Amino acid sequence: MNNKDLLKSVYNDFFGKETTSEIIKGSEDLLKQGDLLNKEIEHLEAAERDLKNTAAALNAEMFNDIGSTEINDTVSLAPDTATETEVKAEEKTAEKSEKDPMEELNELVGLDKLKKDVEELINLMKLQKMREERGMKSVDISKHLVFSGNPGTGKTTVARILAKLYKQAGILSKGQLVEVDRSGLVAGYVGQTAIKTAEKIQEAMGGILFIDEAYALVKEGQDYGQEAIDTILKAMEDNREDFVVIVAGYPDLMETFINSNPGLRSRFNKYFFFEDYSAEELKKIFDIYLKKNDYTLSDEARVIVEKHLEDMVKNKDSNFANAREVRNYFEKIVNRQASRAVNITDATNEELGLITPDDLKFSDDVFKWAFIGTGTLANFVGDELMGSEKHDITAVYSHTPEKCKAFADKYQATAYSSAEEAMKAPDVDGVYIVTPHNSHYEYAKLALELKKPVLLEKPFTVKAAETKEIFELAKKQDVYIAEAMWTWFADVANYVKFWYDCGLFGKITKVHVDYRCDGRNYAARVTDPLKAGGAILDIGVYALTYLYRIFGKPETMVCNGKLANGIDEGEEITLTFKNDITATCSICCVEPEFKEQVIIEGTNASVVVPDFHYANEVTLKRVGEDDITVKADGSYLNEFTRVAAEIRSGLKESAYVPPKATIEVMELIDECRRQMDLVYPFEK
């Protein structure tokens, strides 16, 4: 199918055959008129050239003895054919001077295995083309590829080189690369996505359509991403000879994406994996930036830079962006170096390009926290932050002075006698509130009024009304605040949600959450009614949030709780969601035997997630297919690093735990309390 037929097919689906015929007829009439106009223009241009040449000849006769430069310039006006010949010659020279794409590939840092894979693929395709030209049988090889790897590993760069290699080998006619993501393919209304996608396909004909983060096309429910996938798959089938698609993204998500659709799995059967760069490779990349931009490192500065790059690899998390991290680091250094070098009187070229240790001191490298609260959880978090170069506990407040001082000494911070003083301490970048539940509202309000970004431990407040008020205040003050729902800053739970959104479970047959522990042994906040203790706020919030983030807000909920000693010691909760999904929760905060897990079973796959609220690994067990196992960082450090990044980027709401999610889960907790008739002493 050619481009015209492809667009006609798309227009038929969207406008109907009758309207499509009118559109095409109108387009053909316009083209005919355009052809006539072009012919008329060509006729006029030819006449103009004849007149110029005649005038030039007459001038030459009349002014034969006068060496007029002006007249000679007129005489030298050659026909367009001569100009076109010169242009073509220049283009050929430019083509010859352009670096060979295979040489360009081999000059990239690292990627040794991938380079061999690309060379083998190109040689195989060249051979098949030679066999075809000689009338021999050839193997039908799919040219479409999956690029899997973390950010900054060169996927787009290699795709661009591969497009040139395909053209050089005669596999593609043009060899251009058209880069898109979901936003470049998917529209907001039915039918428009197919048209938008078809336009990109037409632009990429003769070259490669490169779809970054392709898995974003797969979403739950009536989403138009599937329309884009269907249009692309049809184009791949109809234009096998001169159209290539490369899909790219994170390794595990790409595997899930390909397996979400039989059509994708059948057309994408060759994977290129882009490994993370080693410390030595990052050093080479940094040196390339230096050379390219005429900078040099002093010996002392080189030691610091190389140590930083080594630490970067050693401490990398799931957000590690490889070469992009190096580029960002280099740009920070150059910006700081400029502030120093610009003040050097009569600076030499060497001085203007020299980077010294003074240019490597960044005050914004460390995110400084004020801790409000010094209990068990605060110490767990403090221990993890202490091992990081990216975070520092600067200020501390606790209502118990002795605990406050001991905590401050342990983490080399300053103890303050009031929460306000700690929040207003010099250089505080963010406030972490980790106090008993009933004081969350008070401290969060204070921090926002002081215009300090806040990470507020779960549960956000005691009731939904307070939660809404806090978010309204944050919006008014234009300040960031997020619930410290650890689970959603880690990626394991997000993988489970993604698998559900992709439909990999099939029809859901069972969902059950267990969270049973003995809070009496480690935290008074769990058992003290004056501190809003009990199961639903302390651990039930994790279970309800997990279910909410995967299945949405439930349509019905029944909560049977056990009240004793002024708190809810446990609940049995049944929730129903859309798509006929029923989930059960068993929660207890006075259970001697610890048990925590999420079970989701479906007709096609199932998962069991132990320690679900901070899990580091999960396996999707599939019926008749290979299992999928993913690992991700579920630490406090990961949570705090992501929050710090959001605050520094200027966000006022978290992308990981949006306000709506926190509010609606608090509304579910309110409903559980209502059904149990649970009222805390300070509310009476």
C-alpha positions, 0 to 999 in steps of 0.5 A: 500500500502506498502513502496515498492508499494509506491516507485514503484508508485512514480517511475512510475510517474517520470521514466515511467513504463518500466524504473521502471521495469528495476530499480526494477529488478536490485534492486531485483538482487542486493538484491539476491546477497546480500542475498547470500553474507550474507549467506557466511559471516554467514558460515565463522563466524560460522567456525571461532567460531568453530576454536576458541572454539577448540583452547580454549579447546586444550589450556585448556588441554595443559596448565591445571596447568597454570593460564594464564589470556591471555588463560582464556580470549580466553576461555571466548570468547562466541558465538554471541548468548550469546552476543546478549542476554546480549545486549537485556537485556541491552536494556530492562533495558534501556527501563524500565528506560526511563520515561513514555511518559505521565509523560514526557508530564505532566512535561512540563510547562503549556499546561494544556488544551492540556495535557488533549486533548492528554490524551483523544485522547490516551485513545480513540485510546486505547479503539478502539484498544481493541474493534477491538481485541475483534471483536467489531465495532470501530469508524474510528478515524483520527490519523493525527493532526494539531498543531497550535500555535506561535513559542516556545510553545512546538509543536515539543516536544509534537509531539515527546512525542506523537510518544512515546505514539502512540507506547506505545498504539500499534497504531504505530509500531516504534514511531519515529518522522521525522521532516521536513519543505518545504526544506526537501520535495520540490525539484527544478524540476518536479518529484523530489519532489515526490521522495524526499517526498516519501523518508521522508514518508518511513523514517517516516513509523511506526512513525510520519512525523512532517511538520513544517510551513506546509503552506509554501508548498502552493504557487502561480503558478507552484510550486512543493509544491502541488506535495509534498502535493499530495504525502503525502495525498496518503501515508496517505490514503494508510498507515492508520494503521502505519503512522501519519502526524502532520502539524504545524505552526502559528494558522491563517496560519494553518487554511488557509492552511488546508482550501486551499485543500479539501483533507487536510480538510478531513484528518486533522480534529483534532486541538491541540492549543498551547497557548502562555506562561504566565509570570509565566510560563516563570519564571518556564521555566527560573528556569528549565534552572537555575537548569539544568545548575547549576546556581542560581540567587541572590535575586536582580537579580531575581527581575530584571529577573522576571520583564523582563519576565513580560515585555516580555509578556506584550509587546510581538509582532507577532514575540514573540517566547515564550520559545525560548525567555527565552532560548535566554535571559538565554544564554545572561545572562550566556555569560555575567556572564562568563566574570565576574566569570572567573576573580574571584580568587579561586572562589567557586562553588557557585560563579561560578554559581551565577548570579548577577545584573551586569550580567543582563546589556546588552548594545545591548538590546537597538537599538540606532537610529539617526533621520535625520528629525524632521517633523510630521512623525518623531514625530509619530514614536518617540512617539511610540519608546519612549514607548519601552525599545528596542529603543532609539533616540540617535542623531538628525539632522534637517536643522532647528536648533530650531526644531532639539533642540526641538525634541532632548529635547522631546526624550532626544537625542543629537542635532547635527548641521549636518547630518554627525555628527548625523550619526557618533554619538557614539553608533548609530546602525542605521539611520532613514531618514524621510526628504522631498522626494527630499533629500532622495537620498542625505542623504541615500548616506551619511549614506552608505558612513559612513557604517551606516545601513539605514531605508529610508522613502518612497518614497525611492527616487524621481526616479528609477535611484536614487533608483538603484544607492543607492542599488548598493552603499549599496551592494558595502559598504556591508551595510543594507538599506531598504525602510520604507514601513510600510505596509510590516513590518506589517502582515495584508497585508501579510495575504491578499497576502497569501490568494491570493497565496492559491487561496482562492479568486477564480477568481478575479473579482474586485480590487480597491484601494482608497487613498484620503486625504488632505495633505495641512493641515499637511505637506508642503512636499505634496504640495511643488513642490520643495520637490517633493510634490504631490499625486503619491510619497506621497500616490500613492506609498502605493497603487502601492506597495500594488498591486505589492506585491500581484499580481506582476508587472503589464503588462500594466498601464494607468495613468490619472493625474491632475496637478496643482500648480506644483504638481500632485493633484491626479490620476486615474490609471488602471493596468492589471496583469497576470491571467486577473486581472484588478485593479483600483486606485483612488488617491488624496492629496487635497481631504477634505474627507479622504478615504482609502481602498483596495477592492479585490473580487473573485468568492469564497471570498472577502476582504475590508481593511480600512486604508490598509497601516497600518491596524491591522485587516482584514477579508476574507469573504468566500462564503459558508464557515466561515469567517477568521479574523486575527489581527496583529501589524501594528505599527511603533514600529513593523516596527522598531523592525523588522528592528533592528532584521534584522540589528543585524542578519547581513542581508544587505537586508530586507526580508520584502521589498526586493530591487527588490520590491522597484526598480520596484515600483519606475519604476511604479511611473516613468511611471505614471510621464511620462504619466502625463508629471510630472517634478519637478522644480529641474529636469529641 
